[in-house]
Amino acid sequence: MKKLISSGSLFEAEIGYSRAVVQGDWVFVSGTTGFDYENMTIADDIVAQTDQCFKNIISALREAEATLKDVVRVTYILPDATEFKLCWPVLKKYFGTIKPSATMFSAGLADNRMKIEIQVTALKS
């Protein structure tokens, strides 16, 4: 049985996707940016955006009855790869002991204010 999860983001409604999809024990969380979906604001700072990405991901995982400990794969997308190192302390804060497989690549994002997008896949234990 497939369950669709929405954050209420305008992007999801306008583009036509789900924040996360649960299929069996698998949870697929879409690329998640640093927007605070309650008021649709975004910080200018990549570190603050990275922290907000994780808050948004944790919220989606919670609705899927999963946690960060269930994450097995993460993908980081940054328009400016040179800023990735600035995010490392935040990444370690959330994934330091979990250590999912990871990939980072540089690509343009949908909005120039976005400095990072994070996508995760989780397998519920």
C-alpha positions as CSV (number, residue, x, y, z in Angstrom):
1,M,0.0,0.0,0.0
2,K,1.4,3.4,-1.0
3,K,1.0,6.5,1.3
4,L,1.6,10.0,0.1
5,I,2.9,12.6,2.6
6,S,2.6,16.4,2.1
7,S,4.3,19.2,4.0
8,G,1.7,21.7,2.8
9,S,4.4,23.4,0.7
10,L,3.2,25.5,-2.2
11,F,5.8,23.8,-4.3
12,E,4.2,20.4,-3.8
13,A,0.8,21.8,-4.9
14,E,2.1,23.8,-7.8
15,I,4.4,21.2,-9.2
16,G,2.5,18.0,-8.3
17,Y,4.7,15.9,-6.1
18,S,4.7,14.5,-2.5
19,R,7.2,15.4,0.2
20,A,7.5,11.7,0.8
21,V,6.1,8.4,-0.4
22,V,5.9,5.4,1.8
23,Q,5.8,2.0,0.0
24,G,5.9,-0.9,2.4
25,D,8.8,-0.4,4.7
26,W,10.5,2.1,2.3
27,V,10.3,5.8,2.7
28,F,11.3,8.1,-0.2
29,V,11.7,11.7,0.9
30,S,11.8,14.2,-2.0
31,G,14.6,16.7,-2.4
32,T,13.9,19.0,0.6
33,T,15.2,22.6,0.8
34,G,15.6,25.0,3.7
35,F,12.2,26.6,3.4
36,D,10.2,26.9,6.6
37,Y,6.9,25.6,5.2
38,E,4.8,27.2,7.9
39,N,5.5,30.7,6.6
40,M,7.3,29.9,3.3
41,T,10.5,31.8,4.3
42,I,14.1,30.8,3.8
43,A,17.3,31.9,5.5
44,D,20.1,33.4,3.5
45,D,22.7,31.3,5.2
46,I,23.5,27.8,3.9
47,V,24.1,26.4,7.5
48,A,20.7,27.6,8.6
49,Q,19.1,26.2,5.5
50,T,20.8,22.8,6.0
51,D,19.4,22.7,9.6
52,Q,15.9,23.5,8.3
53,C,16.2,20.8,5.6
54,F,16.7,18.3,8.4
55,K,13.8,19.6,10.4
56,N,11.6,19.2,7.3
57,I,12.9,15.7,6.6
58,I,12.4,14.7,10.2
59,S,8.8,15.9,10.0
60,A,8.2,13.8,6.9
61,L,9.8,10.8,8.4
62,R,7.8,11.1,11.5
63,E,4.6,11.1,9.5
64,A,5.9,8.0,7.7
65,E,6.5,6.4,11.2
66,A,10.3,6.5,10.6
67,T,13.2,8.4,12.0
68,L,16.6,9.5,10.8
69,K,18.0,6.3,12.2
70,D,16.1,4.5,9.3
71,V,17.9,6.5,6.6
72,V,20.1,4.4,4.4
73,R,20.9,6.8,1.6
74,V,21.2,10.6,1.3
75,T,21.8,12.9,-1.6
76,Y,23.0,16.5,-1.2
77,I,22.5,19.0,-4.1
78,L,24.2,22.4,-3.9
79,P,24.4,25.1,-6.6
80,D,27.9,26.0,-5.2
81,A,29.9,22.9,-4.3
82,T,32.5,25.1,-2.6
83,E,29.9,25.7,0.2
84,F,29.5,22.1,1.0
85,K,32.2,22.1,3.7
86,L,30.2,24.8,5.6
87,C,27.4,22.2,6.0
88,W,29.5,19.4,7.5
89,P,29.0,20.2,11.2
90,V,25.2,20.1,10.6
91,L,25.4,16.9,8.6
92,K,27.5,15.4,11.4
93,K,25.0,16.6,14.0
94,Y,22.2,14.6,12.3
95,F,24.0,11.7,10.6
96,G,27.3,11.4,12.6
97,T,26.4,8.0,14.1
98,I,23.9,6.9,11.5
99,K,26.3,7.1,8.5
100,P,24.0,6.5,5.5
101,S,25.5,6.1,2.1
102,A,25.9,9.6,0.6
103,T,26.4,11.5,-2.6
104,M,26.9,15.2,-3.2
105,F,26.6,16.9,-6.5
106,S,26.4,20.5,-7.7
107,A,23.5,21.6,-9.8
108,G,21.1,24.6,-10.2
109,L,18.1,24.5,-7.9
110,A,14.5,25.8,-8.7
111,D,14.9,29.0,-6.7
112,N,18.0,31.1,-6.5
113,R,17.5,31.6,-2.7
114,M,18.0,27.8,-2.2
115,K,21.6,26.9,-1.3
116,I,21.1,23.2,-0.6
117,E,18.6,20.4,-1.2
118,I,18.6,17.1,0.6
119,Q,16.9,13.9,-0.5
120,V,16.8,10.7,1.7
121,T,15.7,7.1,1.4
122,A,14.8,5.2,4.6
123,L,14.1,1.6,5.3
124,K,11.9,1.3,8.4
125,S,13.2,-1.1,10.9
